[in-house]
């Protein structure tokens, strides 16, 4: 049996850094890193709860979460590559430069 205080603390730190990375960053790759930190925190939380509470389905859910995270990274990087090719940058707060008229 593991002591849950340290993994829960690490989950809180990872989740906090992930939320900060999503809300405070302008660069699309750094926002993606924040999302991945949140997914890593969720995976660690599932593993910790599975070990401490004896939840049988926690490893299966963790593998599912890892699979979803890998698919999300591939799709997000493809979108960012298309965005970079179209705009020349991946700044999410920049002007689109679309003419209205």
C-alpha positions in Angstrom: 0.0 0.0 0.0 1.4 3.4 -0.9 1.0 6.6 1.1 -1.4 8.8 -0.9 -0.2 12.2 0.4 2.7 12.5 -2.0 0.9 11.4 -5.2 -2.1 13.6 -4.4 0.3 16.5 -3.9 2.0 15.8 -7.2 -1.5 15.6 -8.9 -2.4 19.0 -7.5 0.9 20.5 -8.7 0.6 19.0 -12.2 -3.1 20.1 -12.4 -2.2 23.7 -11.3 0.7 23.9 -13.8 -1.6 22.5 -16.5 -4.3 25.1 -15.9 -1.8 27.9 -15.7 -0.3 26.7 -19.0 -3.7 26.7 -20.7 -4.9 30.0 -19.4 -1.8 32.1 -19.4 0.0 31.1 -22.6 -0.4 32.5 -26.1 1.6 29.9 -28.0 -0.4 26.9 -29.1 2.3 24.4 -28.4 2.6 25.6 -24.8 -1.2 25.4 -24.4 -0.9 21.8 -25.7 1.8 21.1 -23.0 -0.7 22.4 -20.4 -3.4 20.1 -21.6 -0.9 17.2 -21.5 0.0 18.1 -17.9 -3.7 18.0 -17.0 -4.0 14.6 -18.6 -0.9 13.4 -16.8 -2.4 14.6 -13.5 -5.6 12.7 -14.3 -3.7 9.5 -15.1 -1.7 9.8 -11.9 -4.9 10.4 -9.9 -6.5 7.2 -11.4 -3.4 5.1 -10.6 -3.3 6.5 -7.0 -7.0 6.0 -6.3 -6.7 2.5 -7.8 -3.8 1.6 -5.5 -5.2 3.2 -2.3 -8.9 2.3 -2.6 -8.5 -1.0 -4.4 -10.5 0.1 -7.5 -10.1 -2.7 -10.0 -10.9 -0.7 -13.1 -8.3 2.0 -12.5 -5.5 0.5 -14.6 -7.9 0.0 -17.6 -9.1 3.6 -17.3 -5.5 4.8 -17.1 -4.6 3.0 -20.3 -7.7 4.4 -22.0 -6.6 7.9 -20.8 -3.1 7.4 -22.2 -4.6 6.3 -25.5 -6.9 9.3 -25.7 -3.9 11.6 -24.8 -1.8 10.2 -27.6 -4.6 10.6 -30.1 -5.2 14.2 -28.9 -1.5 15.1 -29.3 -1.4 13.8 -32.9 -4.6 15.7 -33.9 -3.5 18.9 -32.1 0.0 18.9 -33.7 -1.6 18.3 -37.1 -3.9 21.3 -36.6 -0.9 23.4 -35.3 1.1 22.5 -38.4 -1.8 23.5 -40.7 -2.1 26.7 -38.6 1.6 27.5 -39.0 1.5 26.9 -42.7 -1.5 29.2 -43.2 -0.4 32.0 -40.8 3.3 31.6 -40.4 3.0 31.5 -36.6 1.0 29.7 -33.9 0.2 32.6 -31.6 -3.4 32.1 -30.5 -4.0 35.8 -29.6 -2.7 37.3 -32.8 -4.9 39.0 -35.3 -6.2 36.7 -38.0 -5.6 39.2 -40.8 -8.9 38.5 -42.5 -10.3 41.3 -44.7 -13.9 42.1 -44.0 -15.6 43.8 -47.0 
